[in-house]
């Protein structure tokens, strides 16, 4: 459900940061397509086999801690997010 939203936003001049997470590298899907439409793509794996080692929430904390600001955040995943 995230890809069509990000694609639409890019087509309308909106630069979108996307953070994708999975348990392992082998479980990641559509990252090549997302790279084409996302302003910045951050990939996380729980086991560290690809990208950031850890949960997507830690990347959000890092980006906000570095001074990034966002008008809207869309989270798709477990309620703990």
PyMOL Python script that loads the backbone (N, CA, C, O; Angstrom):
from pymol import cmd

cmd.read_pdbstr("""\
ATOM      1  N   UNK A   1       0.791  -1.214   0.000  1.00  0.00           N
ATOM      2  CA  UNK A   1       0.000   0.000   0.000  1.00  0.00           C
ATOM      3  C   UNK A   1       0.834   1.280   0.000  1.00  0.00           C
ATOM      4  O   UNK A   1       0.309   2.347  -0.320  1.00  0.00           O
ATOM      5  N   UNK A   2       2.110   1.204   0.347  1.00  0.00           N
ATOM      6  CA  UNK A   2       2.929   2.411   0.418  1.00  0.00           C
ATOM      7  C   UNK A   2       3.387   2.867  -0.969  1.00  0.00           C
ATOM      8  O   UNK A   2       3.391   4.063  -1.257  1.00  0.00           O
ATOM      9  N   UNK A   3       3.768   1.930  -1.819  1.00  0.00           N
ATOM     10  CA  UNK A   3       4.335   2.288  -3.122  1.00  0.00           C
ATOM     11  C   UNK A   3       3.437   3.219  -3.937  1.00  0.00           C
ATOM     12  O   UNK A   3       3.922   4.248  -4.408  1.00  0.00           O
ATOM     13  N   UNK A   4       2.152   2.910  -4.126  1.00  0.00           N
ATOM     14  CA  UNK A   4       1.318   3.823  -4.928  1.00  0.00           C
ATOM     15  C   UNK A   4       1.249   5.237  -4.340  1.00  0.00           C
ATOM     16  O   UNK A   4       1.199   6.215  -5.086  1.00  0.00           O
ATOM     17  N   UNK A   5       1.245   5.346  -3.027  1.00  0.00           N
ATOM     18  CA  UNK A   5       1.211   6.666  -2.392  1.00  0.00           C
ATOM     19  C   UNK A   5       2.488   7.446  -2.679  1.00  0.00           C
ATOM     20  O   UNK A   5       2.442   8.629  -3.015  1.00  0.00           O
ATOM     21  N   UNK A   6       3.623   6.773  -2.544  1.00  0.00           N
ATOM     22  CA  UNK A   6       4.912   7.428  -2.769  1.00  0.00           C
ATOM     23  C   UNK A   6       5.060   7.808  -4.238  1.00  0.00           C
ATOM     24  O   UNK A   6       5.548   8.893  -4.554  1.00  0.00           O
ATOM     25  N   UNK A   7       4.642   6.925  -5.129  1.00  0.00           N
ATOM     26  CA  UNK A   7       4.713   7.201  -6.567  1.00  0.00           C
ATOM     27  C   UNK A   7       3.865   8.427  -6.912  1.00  0.00           C
ATOM     28  O   UNK A   7       4.314   9.305  -7.648  1.00  0.00           O
ATOM     29  N   UNK A   8       2.648   8.487  -6.384  1.00  0.00           N
ATOM     30  CA  UNK A   8       1.761   9.620  -6.643  1.00  0.00           C
ATOM     31  C   UNK A   8       2.386  10.916  -6.137  1.00  0.00           C
ATOM     32  O   UNK A   8       2.341  11.944  -6.814  1.00  0.00           O
ATOM     33  N   UNK A   9       2.963  10.859  -4.953  1.00  0.00           N
ATOM     34  CA  UNK A   9       3.560  12.059  -4.380  1.00  0.00           C
ATOM     35  C   UNK A   9       4.745  12.539  -5.216  1.00  0.00           C
ATOM     36  O   UNK A   9       4.906  13.741  -5.431  1.00  0.00           O
ATOM     37  N   UNK A  10       5.570  11.610  -5.685  1.00  0.00           N
ATOM     38  CA  UNK A  10       6.690  11.997  -6.546  1.00  0.00           C
ATOM     39  C   UNK A  10       6.175  12.660  -7.818  1.00  0.00           C
ATOM     40  O   UNK A  10       6.708  13.681  -8.252  1.00  0.00           O
ATOM     41  N   UNK A  11       5.142  12.080  -8.411  1.00  0.00           N
ATOM     42  CA  UNK A  11       4.564  12.639  -9.638  1.00  0.00           C
ATOM     43  C   UNK A  11       4.004  14.045  -9.425  1.00  0.00           C
ATOM     44  O   UNK A  11       3.838  14.803 -10.381  1.00  0.00           O
ATOM     45  N   UNK A  12       3.716  14.387  -8.180  1.00  0.00           N
ATOM     46  CA  UNK A  12       3.173  15.702  -7.848  1.00  0.00           C
ATOM     47  C   UNK A  12       4.196  16.589  -7.133  1.00  0.00           C
ATOM     48  O   UNK A  12       3.832  17.553  -6.459  1.00  0.00           O
ATOM     49  N   UNK A  13       5.473  16.250  -7.288  1.00  0.00           N
ATOM     50  CA  UNK A  13       6.550  17.097  -6.796  1.00  0.00           C
ATOM     51  C   UNK A  13       6.854  17.028  -5.323  1.00  0.00           C
ATOM     52  O   UNK A  13       7.516  17.918  -4.790  1.00  0.00           O
ATOM     53  N   UNK A  14       6.388  15.995  -4.651  1.00  0.00           N
ATOM     54  CA  UNK A  14       6.645  15.851  -3.220  1.00  0.00           C
ATOM     55  C   UNK A  14       7.769  14.837  -3.018  1.00  0.00           C
ATOM     56  O   UNK A  14       7.695  13.708  -3.503  1.00  0.00           O
ATOM     57  N   UNK A  15       8.808  15.253  -2.297  1.00  0.00           N
ATOM     58  CA  UNK A  15       9.946  14.389  -1.995  1.00  0.00           C
ATOM     59  C   UNK A  15       9.631  13.609  -0.720  1.00  0.00           C
ATOM     60  O   UNK A  15       9.344  14.208   0.316  1.00  0.00           O
ATOM     61  N   UNK A  16       9.683  12.291  -0.789  1.00  0.00           N
ATOM     62  CA  UNK A  16       9.245  11.443   0.318  1.00  0.00           C
ATOM     63  C   UNK A  16      10.398  10.585   0.834  1.00  0.00           C
ATOM     64  O   UNK A  16      11.100   9.943   0.053  1.00  0.00           O
ATOM     65  N   UNK A  17      10.587  10.577   2.152  1.00  0.00           N
ATOM     66  CA  UNK A  17      11.496   9.627   2.790  1.00  0.00           C
ATOM     67  C   UNK A  17      10.702   8.363   3.084  1.00  0.00           C
ATOM     68  O   UNK A  17       9.598   8.428   3.625  1.00  0.00           O
ATOM     69  N   UNK A  18      11.267   7.212   2.727  1.00  0.00           N
ATOM     70  CA  UNK A  18      10.606   5.931   2.964  1.00  0.00           C
ATOM     71  C   UNK A  18      11.541   5.063   3.790  1.00  0.00           C
ATOM     72  O   UNK A  18      12.725   4.931   3.481  1.00  0.00           O
ATOM     73  N   UNK A  19      10.997   4.481   4.834  1.00  0.00           N
ATOM     74  CA  UNK A  19      11.749   3.551   5.677  1.00  0.00           C
ATOM     75  C   UNK A  19      11.053   2.205   5.588  1.00  0.00           C
ATOM     76  O   UNK A  19       9.885   2.071   5.952  1.00  0.00           O
ATOM     77  N   UNK A  20      11.781   1.213   5.102  1.00  0.00           N
ATOM     78  CA  UNK A  20      11.234  -0.127   4.905  1.00  0.00           C
ATOM     79  C   UNK A  20      11.953  -1.076   5.851  1.00  0.00           C
ATOM     80  O   UNK A  20      13.167  -0.985   6.029  1.00  0.00           O
ATOM     81  N   UNK A  21      11.206  -1.981   6.452  1.00  0.00           N
ATOM     82  CA  UNK A  21      11.820  -2.946   7.346  1.00  0.00           C
ATOM     83  C   UNK A  21      11.320  -4.349   7.106  1.00  0.00           C
ATOM     84  O   UNK A  21      10.188  -4.559   6.672  1.00  0.00           O
ATOM     85  N   UNK A  22      12.188  -5.313   7.396  1.00  0.00           N
ATOM     86  CA  UNK A  22      11.807  -6.725   7.341  1.00  0.00           C
ATOM     87  C   UNK A  22      12.703  -7.499   8.301  1.00  0.00           C
ATOM     88  O   UNK A  22      13.697  -6.979   8.808  1.00  0.00           O
ATOM     89  N   UNK A  23      12.334  -8.737   8.534  1.00  0.00           N
ATOM     90  CA  UNK A  23      13.141  -9.565   9.432  1.00  0.00           C
ATOM     91  C   UNK A  23      14.511  -9.859   8.836  1.00  0.00           C
ATOM     92  O   UNK A  23      15.522  -9.795   9.537  1.00  0.00           O
ATOM     93  N   UNK A  24      14.551 -10.185   7.531  1.00  0.00           N
ATOM     94  CA  UNK A  24      15.800 -10.527   6.854  1.00  0.00           C
ATOM     95  C   UNK A  24      15.840  -9.895   5.465  1.00  0.00           C
ATOM     96  O   UNK A  24      14.824  -9.417   4.960  1.00  0.00           O
ATOM     97  N   UNK A  25      17.021  -9.899   4.855  1.00  0.00           N
ATOM     98  CA  UNK A  25      17.185  -9.395   3.487  1.00  0.00           C
ATOM     99  C   UNK A  25      16.297 -10.161   2.516  1.00  0.00           C
ATOM    100  O   UNK A  25      15.716  -9.569   1.606  1.00  0.00           O
ATOM    101  N   UNK A  26      16.187 -11.473   2.704  1.00  0.00           N
ATOM    102  CA  UNK A  26      15.406 -12.312   1.794  1.00  0.00           C
ATOM    103  C   UNK A  26      13.912 -11.992   1.820  1.00  0.00           C
ATOM    104  O   UNK A  26      13.189 -12.356   0.893  1.00  0.00           O
ATOM    105  N   UNK A  27      13.450 -11.326   2.853  1.00  0.00           N
ATOM    106  CA  UNK A  27      12.027 -11.005   2.964  1.00  0.00           C
ATOM    107  C   UNK A  27      11.680  -9.627   2.396  1.00  0.00           C
ATOM    108  O   UNK A  27      10.504  -9.265   2.345  1.00  0.00           O
ATOM    109  N   UNK A  28      12.670  -8.860   1.973  1.00  0.00           N
ATOM    110  CA  UNK A  28      12.420  -7.537   1.397  1.00  0.00           C
ATOM    111  C   UNK A  28      11.798  -7.684   0.013  1.00  0.00           C
ATOM    112  O   UNK A  28      12.188  -8.560  -0.759  1.00  0.00           O
ATOM    113  N   UNK A  29      10.832  -6.829  -0.297  1.00  0.00           N
ATOM    114  CA  UNK A  29      10.213  -6.845  -1.622  1.00  0.00           C
ATOM    115  C   UNK A  29      10.094  -5.416  -2.159  1.00  0.00           C
ATOM    116  O   UNK A  29      10.007  -4.460  -1.389  1.00  0.00           O
ATOM    117  N   UNK A  30      10.092  -5.288  -3.455  1.00  0.00           N
ATOM    118  CA  UNK A  30       9.845  -4.033  -4.167  1.00  0.00           C
ATOM    119  C   UNK A  30      10.830  -2.909  -3.854  1.00  0.00           C
ATOM    120  O   UNK A  30      10.523  -1.746  -4.112  1.00  0.00           O
ATOM    121  N   UNK A  31      11.995  -3.220  -3.311  1.00  0.00           N
ATOM    122  CA  UNK A  31      12.935  -2.147  -2.975  1.00  0.00           C
ATOM    123  C   UNK A  31      13.456  -1.449  -4.227  1.00  0.00           C
ATOM    124  O   UNK A  31      13.708  -0.245  -4.196  1.00  0.00           O
ATOM    125  N   UNK A  32      13.622  -2.182  -5.328  1.00  0.00           N
ATOM    126  CA  UNK A  32      14.095  -1.553  -6.564  1.00  0.00           C
ATOM    127  C   UNK A  32      13.069  -0.557  -7.097  1.00  0.00           C
ATOM    128  O   UNK A  32      13.434   0.512  -7.583  1.00  0.00           O
ATOM    129  N   UNK A  33      11.801  -0.901  -7.007  1.00  0.00           N
ATOM    130  CA  UNK A  33      10.738   0.014  -7.444  1.00  0.00           C
ATOM    131  C   UNK A  33      10.650   1.231  -6.519  1.00  0.00           C
ATOM    132  O   UNK A  33      10.468   2.359  -6.977  1.00  0.00           O
ATOM    133  N   UNK A  34      10.779   0.991  -5.235  1.00  0.00           N
ATOM    134  CA  UNK A  34      10.678   2.081  -4.270  1.00  0.00           C
ATOM    135  C   UNK A  34      11.845   3.055  -4.416  1.00  0.00           C
ATOM    136  O   UNK A  34      11.669   4.261  -4.243  1.00  0.00           O
ATOM    137  N   UNK A  35      13.039   2.541  -4.733  1.00  0.00           N
ATOM    138  CA  UNK A  35      14.204   3.408  -4.934  1.00  0.00           C
ATOM    139  C   UNK A  35      13.949   4.440  -6.027  1.00  0.00           C
ATOM    140  O   UNK A  35      14.465   5.556  -5.961  1.00  0.00           O
ATOM    141  N   UNK A  36      13.161   4.075  -7.023  1.00  0.00           N
ATOM    142  CA  UNK A  36      12.899   4.962  -8.159  1.00  0.00           C
ATOM    143  C   UNK A  36      11.957   6.111  -7.815  1.00  0.00           C
ATOM    144  O   UNK A  36      11.972   7.140  -8.491  1.00  0.00           O
ATOM    145  N   UNK A  37      11.148   5.958  -6.788  1.00  0.00           N
ATOM    146  CA  UNK A  37      10.160   6.993  -6.470  1.00  0.00           C
ATOM    147  C   UNK A  37      10.402   7.700  -5.132  1.00  0.00           C
ATOM    148  O   UNK A  37       9.886   8.795  -4.912  1.00  0.00           O
ATOM    149  N   UNK A  38      11.166   7.095  -4.258  1.00  0.00           N
ATOM    150  CA  UNK A  38      11.418   7.700  -2.945  1.00  0.00           C
ATOM    151  C   UNK A  38      12.512   8.756  -3.047  1.00  0.00           C
ATOM    152  O   UNK A  38      13.481   8.592  -3.789  1.00  0.00           O
ATOM    153  N   UNK A  39      12.346   9.832  -2.300  1.00  0.00           N
ATOM    154  CA  UNK A  39      13.420  10.817  -2.212  1.00  0.00           C
ATOM    155  C   UNK A  39      14.625  10.212  -1.528  1.00  0.00           C
ATOM    156  O   UNK A  39      15.752  10.338  -2.009  1.00  0.00           O
ATOM    157  N   UNK A  40      14.389   9.559  -0.412  1.00  0.00           N
ATOM    158  CA  UNK A  40      15.404   8.814   0.329  1.00  0.00           C
ATOM    159  C   UNK A  40      14.779   7.500   0.757  1.00  0.00           C
ATOM    160  O   UNK A  40      13.658   7.472   1.264  1.00  0.00           O
ATOM    161  N   UNK A  41      15.505   6.414   0.553  1.00  0.00           N
ATOM    162  CA  UNK A  41      15.023   5.096   0.963  1.00  0.00           C
ATOM    163  C   UNK A  41      15.961   4.544   2.020  1.00  0.00           C
ATOM    164  O   UNK A  41      17.160   4.389   1.785  1.00  0.00           O
ATOM    165  N   UNK A  42      15.409   4.252   3.175  1.00  0.00           N
ATOM    166  CA  UNK A  42      16.160   3.660   4.277  1.00  0.00           C
ATOM    167  C   UNK A  42      15.641   2.242   4.458  1.00  0.00           C
ATOM    168  O   UNK A  42      14.439   2.031   4.618  1.00  0.00           O
ATOM    169  N   UNK A  43      16.550   1.271   4.433  1.00  0.00           N
ATOM    170  CA  UNK A  43      16.151  -0.129   4.558  1.00  0.00           C
ATOM    171  C   UNK A  43      16.716  -0.685   5.856  1.00  0.00           C
ATOM    172  O   UNK A  43      17.888  -0.489   6.177  1.00  0.00           O
ATOM    173  N   UNK A  44      15.861  -1.383   6.597  1.00  0.00           N
ATOM    174  CA  UNK A  44      16.244  -1.971   7.876  1.00  0.00           C
ATOM    175  C   UNK A  44      15.931  -3.460   7.867  1.00  0.00           C
ATOM    176  O   UNK A  44      14.923  -3.893   7.308  1.00  0.00           O
ATOM    177  N   UNK A  45      16.798  -4.230   8.488  1.00  0.00           N
ATOM    178  CA  UNK A  45      16.485  -5.639   8.722  1.00  0.00           C
ATOM    179  C   UNK A  45      16.738  -5.945  10.192  1.00  0.00           C
ATOM    180  O   UNK A  45      17.699  -5.460  10.790  1.00  0.00           O
ATOM    181  N   UNK A  46      15.866  -6.749  10.752  1.00  0.00           N
ATOM    182  CA  UNK A  46      15.995  -7.104  12.168  1.00  0.00           C
ATOM    183  C   UNK A  46      17.308  -7.816  12.458  1.00  0.00           C
ATOM    184  O   UNK A  46      17.910  -7.625  13.514  1.00  0.00           O
ATOM    185  N   UNK A  47      17.751  -8.649  11.496  1.00  0.00           N
ATOM    186  CA  UNK A  47      18.964  -9.436  11.730  1.00  0.00           C
ATOM    187  C   UNK A  47      20.235  -8.786  11.179  1.00  0.00           C
ATOM    188  O   UNK A  47      21.322  -9.344  11.328  1.00  0.00           O
ATOM    189  N   UNK A  48      20.116  -7.620  10.548  1.00  0.00           N
ATOM    190  CA  UNK A  48      21.284  -6.910  10.041  1.00  0.00           C
ATOM    191  C   UNK A  48      21.837  -7.427   8.728  1.00  0.00           C
ATOM    192  O   UNK A  48      22.947  -7.056   8.347  1.00  0.00           O
ATOM    193  N   UNK A  49      21.091  -8.278   8.020  1.00  0.00           N
ATOM    194  CA  UNK A  49      21.599  -8.828   6.762  1.00  0.00           C
ATOM    195  C   UNK A  49      21.577  -7.814   5.629  1.00  0.00           C
ATOM    196  O   UNK A  49      22.188  -8.051   4.587  1.00  0.00           O
ATOM    197  N   UNK A  50      20.884  -6.684   5.806  1.00  0.00           N
ATOM    198  CA  UNK A  50      20.865  -5.645   4.777  1.00  0.00           C
ATOM    199  C   UNK A  50      20.486  -4.313   5.407  1.00  0.00           C
ATOM    200  O   UNK A  50      19.583  -4.246   6.240  1.00  0.00           O
ATOM    201  N   UNK A  51      21.163  -3.281   5.015  1.00  0.00           N
ATOM    202  CA  UNK A  51      20.834  -1.945   5.502  1.00  0.00           C
ATOM    203  C   UNK A  51      21.077  -1.781   6.991  1.00  0.00           C
ATOM    204  O   UNK A  51      21.991  -2.377   7.561  1.00  0.00           O
ATOM    205  N   UNK A  52      20.241  -0.961   7.605  1.00  0.00           N
ATOM    206  CA  UNK A  52      20.336  -0.679   9.039  1.00  0.00           C
ATOM    207  C   UNK A  52      19.958  -1.923   9.838  1.00  0.00           C
ATOM    208  O   UNK A  52      18.960  -2.579   9.542  1.00  0.00           O
ATOM    209  N   UNK A  53      20.755  -2.240  10.845  1.00  0.00           N
ATOM    210  CA  UNK A  53      20.462  -3.377  11.720  1.00  0.00           C
ATOM    211  C   UNK A  53      19.534  -2.891  12.830  1.00  0.00           C
ATOM    212  O   UNK A  53      19.962  -2.188  13.745  1.00  0.00           O
ATOM    213  N   UNK A  54      18.277  -3.267  12.741  1.00  0.00           N
ATOM    214  CA  UNK A  54      17.317  -2.867  13.760  1.00  0.00           C
ATOM    215  C   UNK A  54      15.972  -2.512  13.169  1.00  0.00           C
ATOM    216  O   UNK A  54      15.710  -2.732  11.986  1.00  0.00           O
ATOM    217  N   UNK A  55      15.133  -1.964  14.011  1.00  0.00           N
ATOM    218  CA  UNK A  55      13.757  -1.664  13.611  1.00  0.00           C
ATOM    219  C   UNK A  55      13.657  -0.291  12.946  1.00  0.00           C
ATOM    220  O   UNK A  55      14.512   0.572  13.144  1.00  0.00           O
ATOM    221  N   UNK A  56      12.609  -0.107  12.161  1.00  0.00           N
ATOM    222  CA  UNK A  56      12.403   1.163  11.465  1.00  0.00           C
ATOM    223  C   UNK A  56      12.245   2.321  12.445  1.00  0.00           C
ATOM    224  O   UNK A  56      12.605   3.455  12.127  1.00  0.00           O
ATOM    225  N   UNK A  57      11.720   2.053  13.611  1.00  0.00           N
ATOM    226  CA  UNK A  57      11.523   3.128  14.582  1.00  0.00           C
ATOM    227  C   UNK A  57      12.853   3.746  15.011  1.00  0.00           C
ATOM    228  O   UNK A  57      12.904   4.935  15.325  1.00  0.00           O
ATOM    229  N   UNK A  58      13.922   2.960  15.030  1.00  0.00           N
ATOM    230  CA  UNK A  58      15.227   3.523  15.397  1.00  0.00           C
ATOM    231  C   UNK A  58      15.738   4.465  14.309  1.00  0.00           C
ATOM    232  O   UNK A  58      16.434   5.432  14.620  1.00  0.00           O
ATOM    233  N   UNK A  59      15.412   4.207  13.048  1.00  0.00           N
ATOM    234  CA  UNK A  59      15.799   5.111  11.961  1.00  0.00           C
ATOM    235  C   UNK A  59      15.005   6.413  12.062  1.00  0.00           C
ATOM    236  O   UNK A  59      15.552   7.494  11.844  1.00  0.00           O
ATOM    237  N   UNK A  60      13.729   6.310  12.389  1.00  0.00           N
ATOM    238  CA  UNK A  60      12.913   7.515  12.576  1.00  0.00           C
ATOM    239  C   UNK A  60      13.507   8.373  13.693  1.00  0.00           C
ATOM    240  O   UNK A  60      13.655   9.585  13.537  1.00  0.00           O
ATOM    241  N   UNK A  61      13.843   7.748  14.810  1.00  0.00           N
ATOM    242  CA  UNK A  61      14.431   8.478  15.932  1.00  0.00           C
ATOM    243  C   UNK A  61      15.733   9.152  15.525  1.00  0.00           C
ATOM    244  O   UNK A  61      15.991  10.291  15.912  1.00  0.00           O
ATOM    245  N   UNK A  62      16.557   8.453  14.745  1.00  0.00           N
ATOM    246  CA  UNK A  62      17.838   8.998  14.290  1.00  0.00           C
ATOM    247  C   UNK A  62      17.619  10.207  13.384  1.00  0.00           C
ATOM    248  O   UNK A  62      18.258  11.243  13.571  1.00  0.00           O
ATOM    249  N   UNK A  63      16.732  10.086  12.413  1.00  0.00           N
ATOM    250  CA  UNK A  63      16.479  11.184  11.478  1.00  0.00           C
ATOM    251  C   UNK A  63      15.937  12.417  12.194  1.00  0.00           C
ATOM    252  O   UNK A  63      16.382  13.535  11.934  1.00  0.00           O
ATOM    253  N   UNK A  64      14.984  12.215  13.088  1.00  0.00           N
ATOM    254  CA  UNK A  64      14.422  13.335  13.847  1.00  0.00           C
ATOM    255  C   UNK A  64      15.492  13.938  14.759  1.00  0.00           C
ATOM    256  O   UNK A  64      15.560  15.156  14.923  1.00  0.00           O
ATOM    257  N   UNK A  65      16.322  13.085  15.347  1.00  0.00           N
ATOM    258  CA  UNK A  65      17.411  13.559  16.193  1.00  0.00           C
ATOM    259  C   UNK A  65      18.432  14.393  15.435  1.00  0.00           C
ATOM    260  O   UNK A  65      19.089  15.258  16.014  1.00  0.00           O
ATOM    261  N   UNK A  66      18.563  14.131  14.133  1.00  0.00           N
ATOM    262  CA  UNK A  66      19.477  14.897  13.282  1.00  0.00           C
ATOM    263  C   UNK A  66      18.836  16.185  12.766  1.00  0.00           C
ATOM    264  O   UNK A  66      19.468  16.949  12.037  1.00  0.00           O
ATOM    265  N   UNK A  67      17.581  16.421  13.148  1.00  0.00           N
ATOM    266  CA  UNK A  67      16.924  17.662  12.766  1.00  0.00           C
ATOM    267  C   UNK A  67      15.942  17.568  11.613  1.00  0.00           C
ATOM    268  O   UNK A  67      15.374  18.583  11.210  1.00  0.00           O
ATOM    269  N   UNK A  68      15.726  16.367  11.067  1.00  0.00           N
ATOM    270  CA  UNK A  68      14.732  16.211   9.998  1.00  0.00           C
ATOM    271  C   UNK A  68      13.347  16.460  10.579  1.00  0.00           C
ATOM    272  O   UNK A  68      13.051  16.062  11.706  1.00  0.00           O
ATOM    273  N   UNK A  69      12.513  17.118   9.802  1.00  0.00           N
ATOM    274  CA  UNK A  69      11.132  17.342  10.224  1.00  0.00           C
ATOM    275  C   UNK A  69      10.198  16.821   9.141  1.00  0.00           C
ATOM    276  O   UNK A  69      10.540  16.804   7.959  1.00  0.00           O
ATOM    277  N   UNK A  70       9.031  16.403   9.559  1.00  0.00           N
ATOM    278  CA  UNK A  70       8.052  15.832   8.643  1.00  0.00           C
ATOM    279  C   UNK A  70       6.681  16.435   8.916  1.00  0.00           C
ATOM    280  O   UNK A  70       6.300  16.652  10.066  1.00  0.00           O
ATOM    281  N   UNK A  71       5.950  16.700   7.842  1.00  0.00           N
ATOM    282  CA  UNK A  71       4.577  17.186   7.971  1.00  0.00           C
ATOM    283  C   UNK A  71       3.605  16.040   8.208  1.00  0.00           C
ATOM    284  O   UNK A  71       2.616  16.194   8.926  1.00  0.00           O
ATOM    285  N   UNK A  72       3.890  14.885   7.601  1.00  0.00           N
ATOM    286  CA  UNK A  72       3.006  13.719   7.686  1.00  0.00           C
ATOM    287  C   UNK A  72       3.859  12.467   7.819  1.00  0.00           C
ATOM    288  O   UNK A  72       4.923  12.356   7.211  1.00  0.00           O
ATOM    289  N   UNK A  73       3.380  11.536   8.618  1.00  0.00           N
ATOM    290  CA  UNK A  73       4.028  10.233   8.743  1.00  0.00           C
ATOM    291  C   UNK A  73       2.960   9.160   8.563  1.00  0.00           C
ATOM    292  O   UNK A  73       1.934   9.170   9.244  1.00  0.00           O
ATOM    293  N   UNK A  74       3.212   8.239   7.642  1.00  0.00           N
ATOM    294  CA  UNK A  74       2.305   7.116   7.418  1.00  0.00           C
ATOM    295  C   UNK A  74       3.047   5.859   7.848  1.00  0.00           C
ATOM    296  O   UNK A  74       4.107   5.547   7.306  1.00  0.00           O
ATOM    297  N   UNK A  75       2.502   5.141   8.810  1.00  0.00           N
ATOM    298  CA  UNK A  75       3.129   3.912   9.298  1.00  0.00           C
ATOM    299  C   UNK A  75       2.225   2.734   8.974  1.00  0.00           C
ATOM    300  O   UNK A  75       1.036   2.730   9.295  1.00  0.00           O
ATOM    301  N   UNK A  76       2.810   1.745   8.339  1.00  0.00           N
ATOM    302  CA  UNK A  76       2.072   0.529   8.017  1.00  0.00           C
ATOM    303  C   UNK A  76       2.848  -0.628   8.619  1.00  0.00           C
ATOM    304  O   UNK A  76       3.991  -0.883   8.240  1.00  0.00           O
ATOM    305  N   UNK A  77       2.236  -1.315   9.540  1.00  0.00           N
ATOM    306  CA  UNK A  77       2.916  -2.409  10.211  1.00  0.00           C
ATOM    307  C   UNK A  77       2.239  -2.711  11.535  1.00  0.00           C
ATOM    308  O   UNK A  77       1.087  -2.336  11.753  1.00  0.00           O
ATOM    309  N   UNK A  78       2.963  -3.393  12.421  1.00  0.00           N
ATOM    310  CA  UNK A  78       2.400  -3.759  13.718  1.00  0.00           C
ATOM    311  C   UNK A  78       2.018  -2.524  14.538  1.00  0.00           C
ATOM    312  O   UNK A  78       2.607  -1.456  14.368  1.00  0.00           O
ATOM    313  N   UNK A  79       1.054  -2.669  15.405  1.00  0.00           N
ATOM    314  CA  UNK A  79       0.576  -1.561  16.231  1.00  0.00           C
ATOM    315  C   UNK A  79       1.682  -0.923  17.069  1.00  0.00           C
ATOM    316  O   UNK A  79       1.589   0.260  17.397  1.00  0.00           O
ATOM    317  N   UNK A  80       2.719  -1.671  17.421  1.00  0.00           N
ATOM    318  CA  UNK A  80       3.799  -1.127  18.244  1.00  0.00           C
ATOM    319  C   UNK A  80       4.508   0.036  17.546  1.00  0.00           C
ATOM    320  O   UNK A  80       5.132   0.874  18.197  1.00  0.00           O
ATOM    321  N   UNK A  81       4.402   0.076  16.208  1.00  0.00           N
ATOM    322  CA  UNK A  81       5.026   1.173  15.465  1.00  0.00           C
ATOM    323  C   UNK A  81       4.338   2.478  15.809  1.00  0.00           C
ATOM    324  O   UNK A  81       4.712   3.529  15.290  1.00  0.00           O
TER     325      UNK A  81
END
""", "prot")
cmd.dss("prot")
cmd.show_as("cartoon", "prot")
cmd.util.cbc("prot")
cmd.orient("prot")
